[in-house]
Amino acid sequence: MGHKASRLAAATVIAVGTSLAALVPSATAHDGATSSDGAIDHAKITHNHHQHGGDHGHLPASKANVDLVSKLALKNVEPEKIADVGVHKGYAYLAAWGGATCKYNGVHVVDIKNPAQPKEVSFIVAKEGSAPGEGIQALSVGTPAFTGDILVTNNEVCKAMTGVGGLNIYDVTDPAHPTPLAVGIGDETVAGAGKKDANEIHSVFAWDAGAKAYAVIVDNEEGPDVDILDITNPKKPKVIAEYDIDEKFPGITQPGLDEIFLHDMVVKEIGGRQVMLLSYWDGGYVQIDVTDPLNISLLADSTFADPDPEAAESGLSVKPEGNAHQAEFTLDNKYVLAADEDFSPYALKTSNLTDGTAISAGQGSGTTKLTPGQELTGVAKFAGLACPGSAAVPAGDPNAVDIAVVERGVCTFTEKVAAVIAAGGYDAVLIFNRTGTDACDAALGMDVQGDIPTFGVAPRGQGFAIFGQPYSNADCLAGTGPAQLPVPLGTAGDTLTFSSYFDGWGYVHLYDRKSMKELDTYAVPEAHDPAYAEDHGDLSVHEVATSAKQADLAYFSYYSAGFRVTRIVNGKIQEVGHFVDEGGNNFWGVQVFEHDGQEYVAASDRDQGLYIFRYTGT
């Protein structure tokens, strides 16, 4: 079962006007939205700790069967500033997402009617404190209420006091003079608290269904994270349905993959049905019929193979990591090509040596990492909540290997790590989960900073077992179990061991569209070479764009591994072209477009701006 924030007891469509407060189970003292503590259980946090676009070197410049038609440095660019790209009717739209300053956020509009000479013609300013990122999309809409071209964008908050969430809709019928139609529209309900600004959303995708038009957004703040809006009148969009897909269709989950949330999606008409392809992180790639958004049905979903098949091609035997990031149908709807995003080429093996059981925990995003092959073994010491205002963490023994075991809740993971470091004498931190309908025995990753190895978030039952305490997950979920681990601070527990091993970067899946059976995988050659685990940037795939002219051709933005082109040959993926610029690249988005009968590809480089490519192979 997934572990997203604000779980609903039953998964059904929630019609507009229904009180969420009436549907959400009462929370314990530690229940609540997990986005505030650094839990990696929603889409924004996967892109929120500088995983994207490492600046630690790059691959050497090279190219094959790809022409660089042009590139354009956009205004006010800083490292990691540019996010996704969309193309429509001779114009490219690039998100100015974030960088370090939360300034100059919005959308660059670039005239690409002459691909060799792109020109920036306007800039859509985002609301102060908000930023668009994933899912920039322009499309034509023809409904009784509106006929023309619209641009849809998302809002994530980079300045808490001023930023808003929800989607934005702009009239770009005249792209040089875009006009806002709706800003910050989305789910505004809060259990027991009435209304607020719309929840932050990570991505948006819109489609014209004839007399009606719709948009789907990724809700970063709730378990029901598939929100569908009626945008038939784009000046008056309204949320009409919310779904928690792994609650409604629990069969999409698989054991050991617990970070389950929507990351991205597309919708395409196939066989007279509107089919939504959801990239549902550890839940996999999921197809649902949204012809009637109020009555959806499951069509097919993928399973991550164990052991990981791409790693196995390089002689590595590792468990799958999930990480379903983004996917598209091929032109003929025969296949699905999917990007599996993984920024950490190292995996963690963790176990309780005293009782011989495994511990489900990964390494924190921004804390000291174990080097490959390094092993850390020590005695667990209970450190409590380790929050400002809570009981002080007792000092560890500087002459022994002590591992601080901390309970999740109340404050951020970074604050907990800081409290352990301040106490002194500890060699590592393990964090286990709190009580709550979205917690208990769920495992999840952590966005956390600190200068000490930090592992977690482990299931609550595993934390109790370290100190020999009985545990009932049913009681935990019901709110009748202990609110905190019932042992004194400083209590010594079992002996724990942690070790790191190389497991490679993110890669590409090929699925049969009807069955979602995996047919093949593909990664750049360096992805499974330990020599490229560091000092060459992120060698993970990010997005795929399938060709609009050839059913077997696809293009990939591959971060520091550059721009990649593949063909499907006899059900297998073959690389047929690539490009890495002088000084390296940091590609995020990729989108096909046509000019004078020739297919081109627009790609967004996070640190520079727009690149336009043409595949020259056969």
Secondary structure, 3 states (H helix, E strand, C coil): CCCCCCCCCCCCCCCCCCCHHHCCCCCCCCCCCHHHCCEECCCHHHHCCCCCCCCCCCCCCEEECEEEEEEEECCCCCCCCEEEEEEECCEEEEEECCCCCCCCCEEEEEECCCCCCCEEEEEEECCCCEECCCCCEEEEEEECCEEEEEEEEECEECCCCCCCCCEEEEECCCCCCCEEEEEEECCCEECCCEECCCCCEEEEEEEECCCCEEEEEEECCCCCCEEEEECCCCCCCEEEEEECHHHHCHHHCCCCCCCCCCCEEEEEEECCEEEEEEECECCCEEEEECCCCCCCEEEEECCCCCCCHHHHCCCCCCCCCCCEEEEEECCCCCEEEEEECCCCCEEEEEEECCCCEECCCEECCEECCCCCCCEEEEEEEEEECCCCCCCCCCCCCCCCCEEEEEECCCCCHHHHHHHHHHHCCCCEEEEECCCCCCCCCCCCEECCEECCCEEEEECHHHHHHHCCCCCCHHHHHHCCCCCCCCCCCCCEEEEEEEEEEECCCCEEEEEECCCCCEEEEECCHHHHCHHHCCCCCCCCCCEEEECCCCCCEEEEECECCCEEEEEEECCEEEEEEEEECCCCCCEEEEEEEEECCEEEEEEEECCCEEEEEEECCC
